[in-house]
Amino acid sequence: QVQLVESGGGLVQLGGSLRLSCAASVNMFNNVTMSWYRRPPGKQLELVATITTSGGTTIADSVKGRFTISRDNTKKTVYLQMNSLKAEDTAVYYCNRAGSESFIWGQGTQVTVYS
């Protein structure tokens, strides 16, 4: 059974940075396109960033220029570097396989941006 474990969240001041990690116990991880998602308080889940098996990335317009997604296939880990954080980035962040065939969701990691 695939397990996704997100970490790295926390309290951060406006304009600060955080680096999230997602460890995935996935066979053939290097063959899986992965995404980061987030669920802001009271809102629906939204796609933040995607990284393909070849390292190509797609970033949501709302975070473009501030967030970067990367992966380390040897560690079966996906990262989300978040810079210049805004209040609207406050959310629970999750990683999962891109697309509709999701793995079982992890617990996520809370990011709270304060002024």
N, C-alpha and C positions, 0 to 999 in steps of 0.2 A: 504494500500500500504506500502510495506516495505521501510524503510528509513535507510540508512547507513551513519553515520557521522564520518569521520576520523579526528583525531586531534593529536597534539603533535609534528608535524614536525617543522623544522626551520633550521637555520644555525648552524653548529657544526664544530669544529676544527677536523682535522685528529686525529684519535685515541680516539675521544670522544664518548659519549653515548647519546642516546635518547630513550624515551619510547613513542611509539605510542599507541593511543587508538582508538577503533572503537565501537561506540554505535549503536546497531541495534534494530530497533523497529520491532522485529520479534516475532510472536506468537510461543510459544513452542521453544524458542531459544535454550534450552538445548537439543533439538533433531536435531540440525543443525550442521553439520561439517563446520567449517569456515576456510578460508584461507586469508593470506596476499599476495598481489601481488605488483609488482612495474613496472613502466615504465621509464627506464632511458632516457635521452634526445636523440631523434632520433632513439630510439630502440623500439622493441615490448614489449608488456606486458609479464612479467615473473612471475612465481610462486615462492614465497619466503618461505612460511611456511604454514602448515596446522595443525589444531587441531580437533580431533574427538569429538564426544559427550561424550566419556568416558575419554577424556583428553590425549589420545595418540597423539604424535606429529611427524611431518615429516618436516625436514628442508632441504632446497636446499644446495647442496654442496658448492656453492659460499659463503654462510654465516654460514655454520655449525661451531659450536664452538664460534660464535660471537653473533648470534641472538637467542632469545628464544620467543616462542609463548605461551600465556596462555589465560585463559578465566575466567570470573566471571559470571556465569549464573544468579545470583541474580540481577546483574546490566545489564545483556544482553550486555556485553562488552567483546571484544577480545583485547588483548594487544600484542605488539611486542616490546620486549626489545632488543635494538641494541647497542652492545658494540664494541669497537675497530673499529670504523667506518673508512672506506676507501673512497677514491675519487670515486671509482666505485660504491659505494652505493648511490650516488646522483641520485635521481629519485623522481617521484610522487608515493606515496604509497597508495594502496587501499585495502580494505577488501571486501570480498564477500563470498557467500556460495561456498563451494568447488564443483568442477565438472562443468558440462556443463549447469546446470539449475541455472544460476546466477540470483540474484536479480538485480534490477536497480542499476547501479553503483553510488556511491557517488562522491563527488567532489575530494576526495583524499587529501593527505597532503604532501606538498613538503619537501623533505629532501635534504639539500645541504651541502656537506662536503668540507671544504676548508683547504688548508695547510698554 
